[in-house]
Amino acid sequence: MLIDNNSATPDQLKTLVGIGGAYAKGIEEGRPHQSTEDLLKKNVIQSSTYNKIKDQIIARSNDATSNRFRRRSTELL
């Protein structure tokens, strides 16, 4: 089963090898992710952890996540 890093709950993320509470929180706070590689580009997780989970995750485009991100961004202006 693939886990979408744009919509998974922290508990779902923690089922991945090497992902604990801190990484799960970082993944959630770094949304939206355009690709799974964003986890590396945004320094959310280390490459050794990414290599363990890369075949178990996807980064679907999630309109709800994107809209939430856009709302947060405009609130800061």
C-alpha positions in Angstrom: 0.0 0.0 0.0 1.3 3.4 -1.0 1.1 6.3 1.4 0.4 9.8 0.1 2.7 12.2 1.9 0.3 15.1 1.1 -2.8 13.6 2.9 -1.6 10.9 5.3 -2.1 11.4 9.0 1.0 11.5 11.3 0.0 8.0 12.5 -0.1 6.7 9.0 3.3 8.3 8.2 4.7 6.7 11.4 4.0 3.2 9.9 6.9 3.8 7.5 10.3 2.5 8.6 12.4 5.3 10.0 9.5 7.8 10.4 8.8 8.9 13.9 6.9 11.7 15.4 9.3 14.4 14.5 9.6 13.4 10.8 5.8 12.9 10.6 5.3 16.4 11.9 7.9 17.8 9.4 6.2 16.0 6.5 2.8 17.4 7.5 4.1 20.9 8.1 6.0 21.0 4.8 2.9 20.3 2.6 2.1 20.5 -0.2 4.8 18.3 -1.8 5.0 18.4 -5.5 7.0 15.1 -5.6 8.3 12.6 -3.0 11.8 14.1 -3.7 10.6 17.3 -2.0 11.1 15.5 1.3 14.9 15.7 0.5 14.8 19.1 -1.3 13.1 20.7 1.7 15.4 18.9 4.2 12.4 17.2 5.8 14.1 13.8 6.1 17.6 12.5 5.5 18.6 10.6 2.4 19.1 7.4 4.3 15.5 7.5 5.6 14.2 8.5 2.1 15.9 5.6 0.5 14.1 3.2 3.0 10.6 4.6 2.2 10.8 6.0 -1.4 9.0 2.9 -2.8 6.2 3.2 -0.3 5.2 6.9 -0.7 3.7 9.0 -3.4 2.9 12.8 -3.6 -0.5 13.2 -5.1 -1.7 16.6 -6.0 -4.3 17.3 -3.3 -6.6 20.3 -4.0 -7.6 20.5 -0.4 -4.0 20.6 0.8 -3.0 23.1 -1.9 -6.0 25.3 -1.1 -5.1 25.2 2.6 -1.5 26.1 1.8 -2.7 29.0 -0.4 -5.0 30.3 2.3 -2.2 30.2 4.9 0.1 32.0 2.5 -2.3 34.8 1.8 -3.1 35.2 5.5 0.6 36.1 6.0 0.4 39.0 3.5 
